[in-house]
């Protein structure tokens, strides 16, 4: 749970902060302050994970811990190569993924 991606934003409609968790997009927690919204969504996620584990199920993997398979064409060899990247390093490797630079083998 500590690797989950949390977001706190202001809701003009509710006039409160809303806490969100990327791994559980259907859950939210509204509160009067940024800090309380963060603590509230984290507490809610903790409870949901406890329920999931109690049922013998597996909670969703944290986004930052996931791997993405990226296919790229190697210009010299004219073949496709699959590489695995942790999601949180994709931004740093964006030049390779979008083809601006060739990676060194």
C-alpha positions in Angstrom: 0.0 0.0 0.0 2.9 2.4 0.6 3.8 2.3 -3.1 0.3 3.2 -4.2 -0.2 6.5 -6.1 -2.3 9.0 -4.3 -3.7 12.3 -5.5 -5.3 15.1 -3.5 -7.3 17.8 -5.4 -9.8 20.4 -4.7 -13.5 19.8 -5.6 -15.2 23.1 -6.4 -18.6 21.2 -6.4 -18.2 19.8 -2.9 -16.0 22.7 -1.6 -13.7 20.1 0.0 -10.4 18.3 -0.9 -10.8 14.9 -2.4 -8.3 12.1 -2.0 -7.9 9.6 -4.8 -5.8 6.5 -5.4 -4.8 5.5 -8.9 -4.9 1.8 -8.2 -8.5 2.1 -7.0 -10.1 4.7 -9.3 -13.6 4.0 -8.1 -12.8 5.1 -4.5 -12.5 8.6 -3.1 -12.5 10.5 0.3 -13.6 14.0 0.8 -12.4 16.2 3.7 -11.9 19.7 4.9 -8.1 19.8 4.5 -5.5 18.4 2.2 -3.9 16.4 5.0 -7.2 14.9 6.2 -8.2 14.0 2.6 -4.8 12.1 2.2 -5.2 10.4 5.6 -8.8 9.5 4.7 -8.1 7.9 1.4 -5.1 6.0 2.8 -7.3 4.7 5.6 -10.0 3.7 3.1 -7.5 1.9 0.9 -6.1 0.1 4.0 -9.6 -1.2 4.8 -10.3 -2.3 1.2 -7.0 -4.1 1.1 -7.8 -5.9 4.4 -11.1 -7.0 2.9 -9.5 -8.2 -0.3 -6.9 -10.2 1.7 -9.5 -11.6 4.0 -11.3 -13.0 1.0 -8.0 -14.7 -0.1 -7.7 -12.4 -3.1 -4.8 -10.4 -4.3 -4.9 -6.5 -4.2 -3.9 -4.6 -7.2 -0.2 -4.1 -7.8 1.1 -0.6 -7.3 1.5 1.3 -10.6 5.1 2.1 -9.9 5.9 -1.6 -9.3 4.4 -2.7 -12.6 6.4 -3.4 -15.7 5.4 -2.4 -19.2 6.6 -4.4 -22.2 7.7 -1.9 -24.9 8.4 -3.1 -28.5 10.8 -1.1 -30.5 12.3 -1.6 -33.9 16.1 -1.8 -34.0 17.1 0.2 -37.1 20.3 -1.7 -37.9 18.9 -5.2 -37.4 15.3 -4.6 -38.6 13.8 -6.7 -36.0 11.5 -6.1 -33.1 12.9 -6.3 -29.6 10.8 -6.4 -26.4 12.1 -4.7 -23.4 10.6 -4.6 -19.9 10.7 -1.3 -18.0 9.4 -0.5 -14.5 6.6 2.0 -15.0 8.3 4.7 -12.9 11.4 4.7 -15.2 9.4 5.1 -18.5 9.5 8.9 -18.2 13.3 8.8 -18.0 13.5 6.5 -21.0 10.9 8.5 -23.1 13.5 9.4 -25.7 14.0 5.7 -26.5 10.3 4.8 -26.3 9.2 7.5 -28.7 12.1 6.9 -31.0 14.0 10.2 -30.7 17.2 8.3 -29.9 18.5 4.8 -30.5 19.5 3.0 -27.3 22.9 1.5 -27.1 22.8 -2.2 -26.8 
